[in-house]
């Protein structure tokens, strides 16, 4: 039985807005208002409706135990409150965007279309808001992804948070989307992983303290929608090529992260509606796909589509299941948890038609890299992409999820696959009950959200169109530094040599011609070894993108099997690893008998988490590291991941290629990316004959046969029943049962951030920037990895100095990602990527900048602190795609703590721009065709950005004049994109806005 209810605790749930008669303003959810109607008499009990121990007692798919939000609340005693006079005074200064509680709607404006959904044999599944009952022909032409936004708006329509005008905007999408109109959206749930989850829980704990200090009820800070947090980002590949690797790496993971894990376990008891999946369970997006995804929710007898926002950009993987989901910044997710509707621009939708069938031997990874390149070229930033066409029937659900997963890499908000028969088959395969699947199908058919390719298709309208014949896809990889730089396998050797010759850039390493064939010989544990440019030193089968797909995972096993039978062996100095996204993968690899061959090639299972894909690749052997460093070798990593930005995978692998799992094995066997698989042998077999790529590559039919016999529904059921038990180490963690967190000032993992230190009820208001220095001057494609790296902490960095001063040994530094709960370390880790390219340094690469007044070259953190000490604001100049990559809120929090007041760029990645706004940083875009270079800006100037002091005088997207002390003046576009974002800016950020709103709305 599918057990979405039993992951670690029972969480108290709020009544669905759909079933509520009263709806209130965006400043407080109706559920919270009801449960806090008499705030002086209520306070949360730590034990209310919660169980810390993992339980197996719930056996149904949907009904996580739903109890009243007020259950277990008790007298609040003598906790002080803000006086009524204070509230009245502060209300006068809260800007025009703060919606007041003065008016409420008495009922949902669309209750007339609330319809019962009959069961085939009598009775009802529940009630739903019927789109067909609107009898509006425009709905039939809407993309399926827009229909989900429409249903949400109708269900939540109270003419206050969501108005009839909002609903009309969505129905009229064909005409309104080109106008970039704003709509509210309330996701059904929120998804976190531990790297982003720890800072989110830190923020929530800090917000409780702020509420307390302002005299209000700290227990207003509670998630109001289900929050799932999967711990998957902490495991590192310390031990590889060993039968004991999983256990050894998990022990090290707990040693390093015991404090973080304890904090998250505290959060699961202190906050209602929060569920934590313990370490060793799998990768968040695969767990979401196989287990957490509902497809259709049923809350208080109301049926509605599942939807999710997550603090990981690859939350989009769930789009392959027909669930609308995308990544948001951590601070935006926190606001959604607390009942704030998300403000979004109604997106355009690119219709992507798939025809034909993949050729023999071509994988889903080859397909997604091809799609990524096509969509990057087309331009889909801020848009939905919706896939359709007869080719859909040729793609498994896992293939679709692979394509949806890489939405961030092609730039779209979503890569959406509407629910069809393939989806229903997958739901049954993964252990969802027949009754649940029947209910899902019945609801989606009734509400015009199901695609039946056996029936004539009504024409839908899209903003633009693309088409791909699947037969045109060929084997490929992407790199060496960006996911969308696709290289067909047959062109790889030539492309590699071009990269060696090209000047330093996304496709260049500038290696002198005379040293390109250099061979470095070294001793590897008594065995002669050698490296050259392009030698593979890391080969990792990793990442939710691919490990959720049985065809490519079993394909990798078949490649290993054929290689073993022919006598080929991966060289021992190649660091090989296999990190499945869930325990299901292990089960089918064992059943197929292929794990044995993967082990023989060094691809032992190392853990259940993201590992190499997020930079947790662990150290290379000392002899290999020395050979690379001492001889300036351009070493390569090949991984089945979704990100390959320089400096992300490993500091010593300057070339990083994304490839399918079977290709990872093939390149590991070859030992180099400098090879033409069509013409050159991979190696020599046991009989002395050359072995070629075609000799080890399995056919599509071979793979399908193994998938059919090895991937079984019981594997999914038993795996997810087992993770509800946790593991002994996790279960032994003891945490205090308190609603307020006891901050330890000596902790180097969890530290109280300063965001609300001097906060008052009066918002700070709008502000410009005066005579600011430029902290950094960047070119294009500065990623969130550059701004706030997740990987290892360099021994000479400001963060390392901070840790050493507090008695932390270098071996215990852990990673930046694991220390995101400590603002002191993360501020020092901002712009600390060792591959950072700053124009001030004239070609020198590294995490330093120039302090303009003195000309001193300093670490970025040290320069920023000097500017702050001198009383100077700073800005950042940047090129195109600033903030691309992971949805990393610390890439906005860090610059804010460094004193950065504005970023002026050619363009921003969607989530990062939102994060900057959320932290009160002003995002500005150069006018089209202009940039810092064309305007003659060197970054040595001082910059003044004039903004009206009254927020009412600012409009989203208006032109703003920037003036330098050198006499230059230029116009930028203010990238506050919605009225709500202006409200956040007026309050100094989204979190202060939420706190003031929660306090003011209940007095």
Residue pairs with C-beta under 8 A, 6 or more apart in sequence:
1 59
1 60
1 61
1 431
1 433
1 717
2 60
2 61
2 291
2 430
2 431
2 432
2 433
2 436
2 717
2 720
3 56
3 58
3 59
3 60
3 61
3 720
3 721
3 724
4 58
4 61
4 62
4 64
4 291
4 292
4 294
5 58
5 59
5 60
5 62
5 63
5 64
5 65
6 54
6 55
6 56
6 57
6 58
6 59
6 724
7 54
7 228
7 275
7 276
7 277
7 723
7 724
8 52
8 53
8 54
8 55
8 268
8 275
8 276
8 277
8 278
8 724
8 726
9 50
9 51
9 52
9 54
9 55
9 268
9 269
9 274
9 275
9 276
10 49
10 50
10 51
10 55
10 58
10 64
10 65
11 49
11 50
11 64
11 65
11 226
11 272
11 273
11 274
11 275
12 48
12 49
12 50
12 65
12 66
12 67
12 68
12 69
12 71
12 272
12 273
13 64
13 65
13 66
13 67
13 69
13 226
13 273
13 299
14 29
14 31
14 32
14 35
14 69
14 224
14 225
14 273
15 30
15 31
15 34
15 68
15 69
15 299
15 300
16 299
16 300
16 302
16 304
17 23
17 29
17 30
17 31
17 155
17 156
17 158
17 186
18 108
18 129
18 155
18 156
18 299
18 300
18 302
18 304
19 299
19 300
19 301
19 302
20 30
20 31
21 106
21 107
22 30
22 33
22 34
22 104
22 105
22 106
22 158
23 30
23 104
23 105
23 108
23 156
23 158
23 160
23 161
24 30
24 33
24 101
24 104
24 158
24 160
24 161
24 1001
25 99
25 100
25 101
25 160
25 161
25 1001
26 99
26 160
26 161
26 184
26 340
26 341
26 997
27 98
27 99
27 100
27 101
27 997
27 998
27 1000
27 1001
28 101
28 339
28 997
28 998
28 1001
28 1002
29 224
29 338
29 339
30 158
31 69
31 224
31 339
32 69
32 220
32 222
32 224
32 339
32 998
33 101
33 1001
33 1002
34 69
34 70
35 42
35 68
35 69
35 70
35 73
36 42
36 217
36 220
36 1002
39 76
39 81
39 216
39 217
39 1002
40 76
40 81
41 75
41 76
42 70
42 73
42 74
42 75
42 76
42 217
42 219
43 73
43 74
43 75
43 76
43 77
43 79
43 217
43 219
44 72
44 73
44 219
44 222
44 272
44 739
45 72
45 73
45 74
46 269
46 270
46 737
46 738
46 739
47 72
47 737
48 71
48 72
48 73
48 272
49 65
49 67
49 71
49 72
49 272
50 268
50 269
50 272
52 265
52 268
52 269
52 735
53 726
53 731
54 278
54 723
54 724
54 725
54 726
54 731
55 724
56 721
56 724
56 725
58 64
58 65
60 433
61 294
61 432
61 433
61 436
62 294
62 297
62 298
62 436
63 298
64 226
64 275
66 299
66 300
69 222
69 224
69 272
73 219
76 217
79 212
79 215
79 217
80 215
81 215
81 216
81 217
81 1003
82 214
82 215
82 216
82 761
82 999
82 1003
83 215
84 1003
86 761
87 761
87 999
87 1000
87 1003
89 761
90 760
90 761
90 762
90 996
90 1000
91 100
91 1000
93 762
93 763
94 763
94 996
94 997
94 1000
95 763
95 951
95 952
95 983
95 986
95 987
96 951
96 952
97 951
97 979
97 980
97 982
97 983
97 986
98 983
98 993
98 996
98 997
98 1000
99 160
99 161
100 1001
101 1001
101 1002
103 160
104 158
104 160
105 158
105 159
105 160
108 114
108 155
108 157
108 158
109 157
109 158
109 159
109 164
109 167
110 129
110 154
110 155
110 157
110 167
112 133
113 129
113 130
113 133
113 134
113 154
114 127
114 128
114 129
114 130
115 127
115 128
115 129
115 130
115 133
115 446
116 124
116 126
116 127
117 124
117 125
117 126
117 127
117 128
117 303
117 439
117 442
117 443
117 446
118 124
118 125
119 125
119 442
120 438
120 442
125 298
125 303
125 439
125 442
125 443
126 298
126 301
126 302
126 303
127 301
127 302
127 303
128 302
128 303
128 304
128 443
128 446
128 447
129 151
129 154
129 155
129 304
130 446
130 447
131 139
131 147
131 150
131 151
131 154
131 447
131 448
132 139
132 446
132 447
132 448
134 171
136 171
138 171
138 172
138 173
138 174
139 147
139 150
139 171
139 448
140 448
140 458
141 174
141 458
141 459
141 460
141 461
142 150
142 171
142 173
142 174
142 460
142 461
143 173
143 349
143 351
143 384
143 386
143 416
143 460
143 461
143 462
144 386
144 416
144 418
144 449
144 451
144 460
145 324
145 349
145 384
145 386
145 414
145 416
145 418
146 170
146 173
146 349
146 384
147 447
147 448
147 449
148 305
148 307
148 324
148 449
149 170
149 183
149 185
149 324
149 346
150 167
150 170
150 171
151 304
151 305
151 447
151 449
152 185
152 186
152 304
152 305
152 307
153 162
153 166
153 167
153 170
153 183
153 184
153 185
154 167
155 302
155 304
156 162
156 184
156 186
156 341
157 163
157 164
157 166
157 167
161 184
161 186
161 341
162 184
162 186
162 341
166 183
166 184
169 176
169 181
169 183
169 346
170 176
170 183
170 346
173 346
174 461
176 346
177 346
177 347
177 348
177 349
177 463
178 348
178 463
180 345
180 346
180 977
181 345
181 346
182 343
182 344
182 345
182 346
182 977
182 978
182 979
182 980
183 343
183 344
183 345
183 346
184 341
184 342
184 343
184 344
185 341
185 342
185 343
185 344
186 225
186 336
186 341
186 342
187 225
187 307
187 308
187 309
187 325
187 336
187 342
188 225
188 226
188 294
188 297
188 304
188 305
188 306
188 307
188 308
189 225
189 226
189 227
189 228
189 306
189 307
189 308
190 223
190 225
190 226
190 227
190 228
190 308
190 309
190 310
190 311
190 333
190 336
190 337
191 227
191 228
191 229
191 230
191 284
191 288
191 292
191 308
191 309
191 310
191 311
191 312
191 315
191 325
192 200
192 227
192 228
192 229
192 230
192 284
192 310
192 311
192 312
192 333
193 229
193 230
193 231
193 232
193 233
193 284
193 310
193 311
193 312
193 610
194 229
194 230
194 231
194 232
194 233
194 234
194 260
194 264
195 233
195 234
195 614
195 790
195 817
195 818
195 820
196 311
196 312
196 330
196 333
196 820
196 887
196 888
196 889
197 229
197 231
197 264
197 311
198 260
198 263
198 264
198 750
198 820
198 821
199 330
199 820
199 821
199 889
199 890
199 893
200 311
200 330
200 333
200 334
201 229
201 263
201 264
201 267
201 271
201 821
202 263
202 750
202 751
202 752
202 753
202 821
203 330
203 331
203 334
203 753
203 755
203 991
204 221
204 267
204 271
204 334
204 337
205 267
205 270
205 740
205 741
206 752
206 753
206 755
206 756
207 221
207 334
207 756
207 991
207 994
207 995
208 218
208 219
208 221
208 739
208 740
208 741
209 218
209 740
209 741
209 752
209 756
210 756
210 759
210 995
211 217
211 218
211 220
211 221
211 995
211 998
211 999
212 218
212 740
213 756
213 759
214 759
214 760
214 761
214 995
214 999
216 998
216 999
216 1002
218 739
218 740
219 739
220 998
220 999
220 1002
221 271
221 338
221 998
222 271
222 272
222 273
222 338
223 271
223 272
223 273
223 274
223 337
223 338
224 273
224 337
224 338
224 339
225 273
225 336
225 337
225 339
226 273
226 275
227 271
227 273
227 274
227 275
227 337
228 275
228 277
228 288
228 292
229 264
229 267
229 268
229 274
229 275
229 276
229 277
230 277
230 281
230 282
230 283
230 284
230 287
230 288
231 261
231 264
231 276
231 277
231 278
231 279
231 281
231 609
232 279
232 281
232 282
232 283
232 284
232 287
232 608
232 609
232 610
233 609
233 610
233 614
233 616
233 790
233 817
233 818
234 253
234 256
234 257
234 260
234 261
234 279
234 609
234 616
234 817
234 818
235 249
235 250
235 253
235 279
235 280
235 579
235 606
235 607
235 608
235 609
235 610
235 611
235 616
236 249
236 252
236 253
236 611
236 616
236 617
236 618
236 815
237 249
237 540
237 575
237 577
237 579
237 606
237 607
237 611
237 612
237 616
237 617
237 618
238 248
238 249
238 252
238 618
238 619
239 245
239 248
239 249
239 252
239 606
239 618
240 575
240 576
240 577
240 602
240 604
240 606
240 618
241 572
241 575
241 576
241 602
241 604
242 248
242 604
243 599
243 604
245 577
245 604
245 605
245 606
245 607
246 280
246 605
246 606
246 607
246 608
249 606
249 607
250 279
250 280
250 607
250 727
250 729
251 729
253 279
253 607
254 261
254 279
254 729
256 812
256 814
256 818
257 279
257 749
257 814
257 818
258 733
259 747
259 749
259 750
260 749
260 750
260 818
260 821
261 278
261 279
261 730
261 733
262 733
262 734
262 735
263 741
263 749
263 750
263 821
264 276
265 276
265 730
265 733
265 735
266 735
266 736
266 738
266 741
267 274
267 276
268 274
268 275
268 276
269 735
269 737
270 738
270 739
270 741
277 284
277 287
277 723
278 723
278 726
278 727
278 730
279 609
279 727
279 730
280 607
280 608
280 609
280 727
280 730
281 287
281 582
281 583
281 608
281 723
282 290
282 580
282 581
282 582
282 583
282 608
282 609
282 723
283 543
283 544
283 547
283 548
283 581
283 582
283 608
283 609
283 610
284 310
284 312
284 544
285 312
285 314
285 315
285 317
285 318
285 405
285 544
285 548
285 581
286 317
286 544
286 547
286 548
286 581
286 582
287 581
287 582
288 308
288 310
288 315
288 317
288 318
288 325
289 317
289 318
289 320
289 321
289 401
289 430
289 548
290 430
290 548
290 582
290 584
290 716
290 720
291 430
291 716
291 720
293 306
293 308
293 318
293 321
293 323
294 306
294 323
295 305
295 306
295 321
295 322
295 323
295 419
295 423
295 427
295 440
295 444
296 303
296 304
296 305
296 306
296 439
296 440
296 443
296 444
297 303
297 304
297 305
297 306
298 439
303 439
303 443
305 323
305 324
305 444
305 449
306 323
306 324
307 323
307 324
307 325
308 315
308 318
308 323
308 324
308 325
309 315
309 325
309 326
309 327
309 328
309 332
309 333
309 336
309 342
310 325
310 326
310 327
310 328
310 333
310 887
311 327
311 328
311 329
311 330
311 333
311 887
311 889
312 327
312 886
312 887
313 327
313 408
313 885
313 886
313 887
313 911
314 327
314 405
314 406
314 407
314 408
314 544
314 545
314 642
315 325
315 326
315 327
316 325
316 326
316 327
316 404
316 405
316 406
316 407
316 408
316 412
316 413
316 414
316 415
317 325
317 401
317 404
317 405
317 544
317 545
317 548
318 325
318 401
318 404
319 325
319 326
319 404
319 407
319 414
319 415
319 416
319 417
320 397
320 398
320 400
320 401
320 402
320 403
320 404
320 405
320 415
320 417
321 397
321 400
321 401
321 417
321 419
321 423
321 426
322 416
322 417
322 418
322 419
322 420
322 423
322 444
324 414
324 416
325 414
326 407
326 413
326 414
327 408
327 887
327 911
328 336
328 342
328 887
328 911
328 914
329 887
329 889
329 892
329 911
329 912
329 914
329 915
329 918
330 887
330 889
330 915
331 889
331 892
331 893
331 915
331 918
331 919
331 989
331 990
331 991
332 342
332 914
332 915
332 918
332 990
334 990
334 991
334 994
335 342
335 990
335 991
335 994
336 342
338 994
338 998
340 994
343 978
343 979
343 980
343 981
344 978
345 382
345 977
345 978
347 382
347 383
347 384
347 413
348 382
348 383
348 384
348 463
348 464
349 383
349 384
349 385
349 386
349 462
349 463
350 375
350 378
350 380
350 383
350 384
350 385
350 386
350 412
350 462
350 463
350 464
350 465
350 466
351 386
351 388
351 460
351 462
351 463
351 464
351 465
351 466
352 371
352 375
352 385
352 386
352 387
352 388
352 465
352 466
352 467
352 468
353 387
353 388
353 389
353 391
353 465
353 466
353 467
353 468
354 387
354 388
354 389
354 390
354 391
354 392
354 394
354 395
354 467
354 468
354 470
355 389
355 390
355 391
355 467
355 468
355 469
355 470
356 391
356 394
356 469
356 470
356 471
356 472
357 391
357 394
357 470
357 471
358 366
358 367
358 394
358 470
358 471
358 473
358 700
359 471
359 473
359 474
360 699
360 700
360 701
361 475
361 697
361 698
361 699
361 700
362 473
362 474
362 475
362 700
363 475
363 551
363 552
363 555
363 660
363 662
363 663
364 395
364 396
364 398
364 399
364 402
364 403
364 546
364 549
364 551
364 552
364 660
365 402
365 545
365 546
365 552
365 640
365 658
365 659
365 660
365 661
365 663
366 473
366 474
366 475
366 476
366 660
367 399
367 402
367 403
367 470
367 473
368 402
368 403
368 405
368 406
368 545
369 476
369 477
369 478
369 483
369 486
369 658
370 468
370 473
370 474
370 476
370 486
371 403
371 406
371 410
371 468
372 406
372 409
372 410
372 478
372 483
372 484
372 486
373 478
373 484
373 486
374 410
374 466
374 468
375 385
375 410
375 411
375 412
375 466
376 409
376 410
376 411
376 484
378 464
378 466
379 411
380 410
380 411
380 412
381 411
381 412
381 907
381 909
381 910
382 413
382 910
383 412
383 413
383 463
384 412
384 413
384 414
384 416
385 407
385 410
385 412
385 414
385 415
385 416
386 416
386 417
386 418
386 462
387 400
387 403
387 415
387 416
387 417
388 418
388 451
388 457
388 460
389 467
390 453
391 468
391 469
391 470
392 400
392 417
392 420
392 422
392 451
392 453
393 422
393 453
394 470
395 403
395 422
395 470
396 422
396 426
396 549
396 551
397 422
397 423
397 425
397 426
398 426
398 548
398 549
398 550
398 551
399 549
399 551
400 417
400 422
401 548
401 549
402 545
402 546
402 548
402 549
403 415
403 417
404 414
404 415
404 416
404 417
405 544
405 545
405 642
406 415
406 483
406 545
406 642
407 413
407 414
407 415
408 642
408 885
408 886
408 887
409 483
409 484
409 642
409 643
410 484
411 909
411 910
413 910
417 423
418 449
418 450
418 451
419 440
419 444
419 449
419 450
419 451
420 450
420 451
420 452
420 453
421 452
421 453
424 437
424 440
424 441
427 436
427 437
427 440
428 434
428 437
428 713
429 711
429 713
429 716
430 713
430 716
431 713
431 714
431 716
431 717
431 720
441 450
443 449
444 450
445 452
451 457
474 488
474 489
474 490
475 488
475 489
475 490
475 663
476 486
476 487
476 488
476 489
477 486
477 487
477 489
477 492
477 638
477 657
477 658
477 659
477 663
478 484
478 485
478 486
478 487
478 644
478 657
478 658
478 659
479 485
479 487
479 644
479 655
479 656
479 657
479 658
480 499
480 507
480 636
480 644
480 654
480 655
480 656
480 657
481 506
481 507
481 644
481 645
481 646
481 655
481 656
482 506
482 644
482 645
482 781
483 642
483 643
483 644
483 658
485 506
485 507
487 495
487 657
489 663
489 677
489 678
490 676
490 677
490 678
492 673
492 675
492 676
492 677
493 674
493 675
493 676
493 680
496 534
496 673
496 674
497 516
497 674
498 507
499 507
499 508
499 509
499 655
500 509
500 511
500 516
500 533
500 534
500 634
501 508
501 510
501 511
501 513
501 516
502 508
502 509
502 510
503 510
504 510
506 781
509 533
509 634
509 654
509 655
511 533
511 634
516 533
517 532
518 532
518 533
518 631
518 633
519 530
519 531
519 532
520 530
520 531
520 532
520 627
520 631
520 633
521 528
521 529
521 530
522 529
522 530
522 531
522 623
522 624
522 626
522 627
523 529
523 623
524 572
524 573
524 621
524 623
524 624
525 572
525 621
525 623
527 572
529 571
529 573
529 623
529 624
529 627
531 537
531 573
531 624
531 627
531 628
531 631
531 633
531 635
532 633
532 672
532 674
533 633
533 634
533 674
534 634
534 635
534 636
534 655
534 672
534 673
534 674
535 633
535 635
535 636
535 671
535 672
536 574
536 635
536 636
536 637
536 638
536 667
536 668
536 670
536 671
536 672
536 673
537 573
537 574
537 575
537 620
537 624
537 628
537 635
537 636
537 637
537 652
537 653
538 574
538 575
538 612
538 617
538 620
538 636
538 637
538 638
538 639
538 649
538 650
538 653
539 570
539 574
539 575
539 576
539 577
539 603
539 637
539 638
539 639
539 664
539 665
539 667
539 668
540 575
540 576
540 577
540 578
540 579
540 611
540 612
540 613
540 617
540 637
540 638
540 639
540 640
540 641
540 664
541 547
541 553
541 556
541 577
541 578
541 579
541 603
541 639
541 640
541 661
541 664
541 665
542 577
542 578
542 579
542 610
542 611
542 612
542 613
542 639
542 640
542 641
543 579
543 581
543 610
543 612
543 613
543 639
543 640
543 641
543 642
544 581
544 610
544 613
545 613
545 640
545 641
545 642
546 552
546 553
546 640
546 641
546 660
546 661
547 553
547 579
547 580
547 581
547 582
547 585
547 640
547 661
548 581
548 582
550 585
550 588
550 707
550 710
550 711
551 703
551 704
551 707
552 640
552 660
552 661
552 662
553 580
553 585
553 588
553 589
553 661
554 588
554 589
554 592
554 594
554 703
554 706
554 707
554 710
555 660
555 661
555 662
555 698
555 703
556 598
556 603
556 660
556 661
556 662
556 664
556 665
557 589
557 592
557 594
557 595
557 597
557 598
557 706
558 594
558 662
558 698
558 702
558 703
558 706
559 662
559 665
559 666
559 696
559 697
559 698
560 594
560 597
560 598
560 600
560 601
560 603
560 665
561 594
561 597
562 695
562 696
562 697
562 698
563 569
563 597
563 601
563 665
563 669
563 691
563 696
564 597
564 600
564 601
566 685
566 686
566 691
566 695
566 696
567 684
567 685
567 686
567 687
567 691
568 669
568 682
568 683
568 685
568 691
568 696
569 600
569 601
569 669
569 683
570 576
570 601
570 602
570 668
570 669
570 671
571 671
572 602
573 621
573 623
573 624
574 602
574 668
574 671
575 617
575 618
575 620
575 621
575 624
576 601
576 602
576 603
576 604
576 668
577 603
577 604
577 606
577 611
577 612
577 617
578 598
578 603
578 604
578 605
578 606
579 605
579 606
579 607
579 608
579 609
579 610
579 611
579 612
580 586
580 589
580 605
580 608
581 608
582 608
582 719
583 608
583 719
583 722
583 723
584 711
584 715
584 716
584 719
586 595
586 605
587 715
587 718
587 719
588 710
588 711
588 712
588 715
589 595
589 598
589 710
591 709
591 710
591 712
591 715
592 706
592 709
592 710
594 706
595 605
598 604
598 665
601 665
601 668
601 669
602 668
603 665
603 668
609 616
610 616
611 617
612 637
612 639
612 641
612 649
612 650
613 639
613 641
613 642
613 643
613 649
614 643
614 648
614 790
614 791
614 817
615 648
615 649
615 650
615 785
615 789
615 790
615 791
615 792
615 815
615 817
616 791
616 815
616 817
617 637
617 649
617 650
619 625
620 628
620 650
620 652
625 652
627 633
628 635
628 652
629 652
634 654
634 655
635 652
635 653
635 654
635 655
636 653
636 655
636 656
636 657
636 672
636 673
637 644
637 649
637 650
637 653
637 655
637 656
637 657
638 656
638 657
638 659
638 663
638 664
638 667
638 668
638 673
639 649
639 656
639 657
639 658
639 659
639 664
640 658
640 659
640 660
640 661
640 663
640 664
641 649
641 658
642 658
643 658
643 785
643 885
643 886
644 656
644 657
644 658
645 656
645 783
645 785
645 786
645 885
646 654
646 656
646 835
647 785
647 786
647 789
647 791
647 833
647 834
647 835
648 656
648 785
648 789
648 790
648 791
649 656
650 791
651 791
651 792
651 794
651 834
655 673
657 667
657 673
659 667
662 697
662 698
666 677
666 682
666 693
666 696
666 697
667 673
669 682
669 683
669 696
670 677
670 682
670 683
675 682
677 692
677 693
678 693
680 692
681 690
681 691
681 692
682 691
682 692
682 693
682 696
683 690
683 691
684 690
684 691
685 691
725 731
736 742
741 750
743 750
743 751
743 752
744 750
745 751
746 806
747 822
748 802
748 803
748 806
748 808
748 819
748 822
748 825
749 818
749 819
749 821
749 822
750 821
750 822
751 821
751 822
751 823
751 824
753 823
753 893
754 823
754 897
755 989
755 991
755 992
756 991
756 992
756 995
759 992
759 995
761 996
761 999
761 1000
763 986
763 987
763 988
763 992
763 993
763 996
764 986
764 987
764 988
765 949
765 950
765 951
765 986
766 947
766 948
766 949
766 950
766 951
766 954
766 985
766 986
767 947
767 949
768 944
768 945
768 946
768 947
769 873
769 875
769 901
769 902
769 922
769 943
769 944
769 945
770 873
770 944
771 872
771 873
771 942
771 943
771 944
771 965
772 872
772 873
772 874
772 875
772 901
772 902
772 942
772 943
772 944
772 945
773 852
773 853
773 867
773 872
773 873
773 874
773 875
773 942
773 943
774 852
774 874
774 875
774 876
774 877
774 939
774 940
774 941
774 943
775 849
775 860
775 863
775 864
775 867
775 874
775 875
775 876
775 898
775 899
775 900
776 831
776 838
776 840
776 849
776 860
776 876
776 877
776 939
777 838
777 839
777 840
777 876
777 877
777 932
777 938
777 939
778 837
778 838
778 839
778 876
778 877
778 878
778 879
778 882
779 837
779 839
779 878
779 879
780 879
780 880
780 881
780 906
781 879
781 880
781 881
781 884
782 878
782 879
782 881
782 882
782 883
782 884
783 883
783 884
783 885
783 886
784 883
784 884
784 885
784 886
784 887
784 888
784 891
784 909
784 912
785 833
785 885
785 886
786 831
786 833
786 835
786 836
787 830
787 831
787 833
787 883
787 888
787 891
787 894
787 895
788 816
788 826
788 829
788 830
788 888
788 890
788 891
788 894
789 816
789 829
789 832
789 833
790 815
790 816
790 817
790 886
790 888
791 815
791 816
791 817
792 813
792 815
792 816
793 799
793 800
793 803
793 813
793 814
793 815
793 816
793 819
793 829
794 800
794 832
794 834
794 847
795 810
797 828
797 829
797 832
797 847
797 859
798 828
798 829
798 832
798 859
798 861
798 862
799 816
799 819
799 825
799 828
799 829
799 832
800 810
800 813
801 828
802 824
802 825
802 828
803 813
803 825
804 810
816 825
816 826
816 829
816 832
819 825
819 826
819 829
820 826
820 890
823 893
823 897
826 890
826 893
826 894
826 897
827 861
827 894
827 897
827 898
828 861
829 890
829 894
830 860
830 861
830 864
830 890
830 891
830 894
830 895
830 897
830 898
831 847
831 849
831 860
831 861
831 894
831 895
831 898
832 847
832 859
832 860
832 861
833 847
834 845
834 846
834 847
835 845
835 846
836 845
836 846
836 847
836 860
837 845
838 848
838 849
839 939
840 849
840 850
840 939
841 848
841 849
841 850
841 857
847 859
847 860
848 857
848 858
848 859
848 860
848 863
849 857
849 858
849 860
849 863
850 856
850 857
850 858
850 863
851 857
851 858
851 863
851 866
851 867
852 939
852 940
853 870
856 863
858 866
860 898
861 898
864 874
864 898
864 899
864 900
865 898
867 873
867 874
867 899
868 898
868 899
872 899
873 899
873 901
874 898
874 899
874 900
874 901
875 900
875 901
875 902
875 903
875 904
875 943
875 945
876 895
876 900
876 902
876 903
876 904
876 905
877 904
877 905
877 932
877 937
877 939
878 903
878 904
878 905
878 906
879 905
879 906
879 931
879 932
880 905
880 906
880 907
881 906
881 907
881 908
881 909
882 903
882 905
882 906
882 907
882 908
882 909
882 912
883 891
883 908
883 909
883 911
883 912
883 913
883 915
883 916
884 909
884 912
885 909
887 911
887 912
887 915
888 912
888 915
889 915
889 918
889 919
891 912
891 915
892 912
892 915
892 916
892 918
892 919
892 921
893 919
895 903
895 916
895 919
895 921
896 919
896 920
896 921
900 921
901 921
901 922
901 945
902 921
902 922
902 923
902 924
902 943
902 945
903 916
903 921
903 922
903 923
903 924
904 924
904 925
904 926
904 932
904 943
904 962
904 972
905 923
905 924
905 925
905 926
906 925
906 926
906 931
907 925
908 916
908 923
908 925
908 975
913 923
913 975
913 977
914 981
916 922
916 923
917 923
917 975
917 976
917 981
917 984
917 985
917 990
918 984
918 989
918 990
918 991
919 989
920 984
920 985
920 988
920 989
922 945
922 947
922 974
922 976
922 985
923 974
923 975
923 976
924 945
924 960
924 962
924 972
924 973
924 974
924 975
925 972
925 973
925 975
926 932
926 935
926 970
926 972
926 973
927 970
927 971
927 972
927 973
930 970
932 939
935 968
935 970
936 968
937 964
937 968
941 964
941 965
941 966
941 968
942 964
942 965
943 962
943 963
943 964
944 962
944 963
944 964
944 965
945 960
945 962
946 960
946 961
946 963
947 954
947 960
947 974
948 954
951 982
951 983
951 985
951 986
954 974
954 976
954 982
956 974
956 976
956 977
956 978
956 979
956 981
956 982
957 973
957 974
957 975
957 976
957 977
958 973
958 974
959 971
959 972
959 973
959 974
960 971
960 972
960 973
960 974
961 969
961 970
961 971
961 972
962 969
962 970
962 971
962 972
963 969
976 982
976 985
983 993
984 990
984 993
986 993
987 993
987 996
